[in-house]
Amino acid sequence: MQKRILIVEDEPAIRDMVAFALRKGEFEPVVAGDAREAQSAIADRVPDLILLDWMLPGTSGLELARRWRRESLTREIPIIMLTARGEENDRVGGLEAGVDDYVVKPFSARELLARIRAVLRRSRQDDEEGSVAVGPLRIDGAAHRVFAKVEGSEHPVQIGPTEYRLLHFFMTHAERVYSRTQLLDHVWGGSVYVEERTVDVHIRRLRKTLEPFALDGMVQTVRGAGYRFSAS
């Protein structure tokens, strides 16, 4: 079954070009020109991945990404940002808003398809991961959910797809120190498109996710070496 990809882009020429490339890549494209059309498309059928333009009329792509990461229906959908903004701070801003990758315009169809396949491949690996428990945290691999035990009761943890992968790796490799490069290799699959600073952004997001349960301290910075996950 073809993967369904939602293209949220207000420029018809780019939208048509991307849709054409997706069809050639054996994906099923669905198009939307703004936030309203995107919400309608998602309500009709949840896509496997979203290609989201940074600059949209009305609601920006950044605002949409933040909204989708807060909503249960869209929280786990991978998002790739399409942007003309190539500066590092802009890319980090997109990652902090909840996107999983970004493609800077102008881009080739080959690059776009490669990034889509890489993100989808990482998402499929999530489904294959098993269950694991460390201290008060538990991952139900079959249900793809995270739970935190607080005062004897388990509570669901609302977590994005990249933070889920990062947390699962940490929990299955607890008490060991990993450098940014090692985390990129293990969690992102050594993708040439991902910068080391990306790890820092997702570490901050993971800590923020765990903070309401007072478990953010489990993700520890080891100065000069990297990061460690510890239940102690």
Secondary structure, DSSP 4 states (H G I P E B T S, - for coil): -PPEEEEE-S-HHHHHHHHHHHHHTT-EEEEESSHHHHHHHHHHS--SEEEEESS-SSS-HHHHHHHHHHSTTTTTS-EEEEES--SHHHHHHHHHHT-SEEEESS--HHHHHHHHHHHHHHHHHHHH---EEETTEEEETTTTEEEEEETTEEEEE---HHHHHHHHHHHHTTT-EE-HHHHHHHHS-S-TT--HHHHHHHHHHHHHHHGGGT-GGGEEEETTTEEEE---
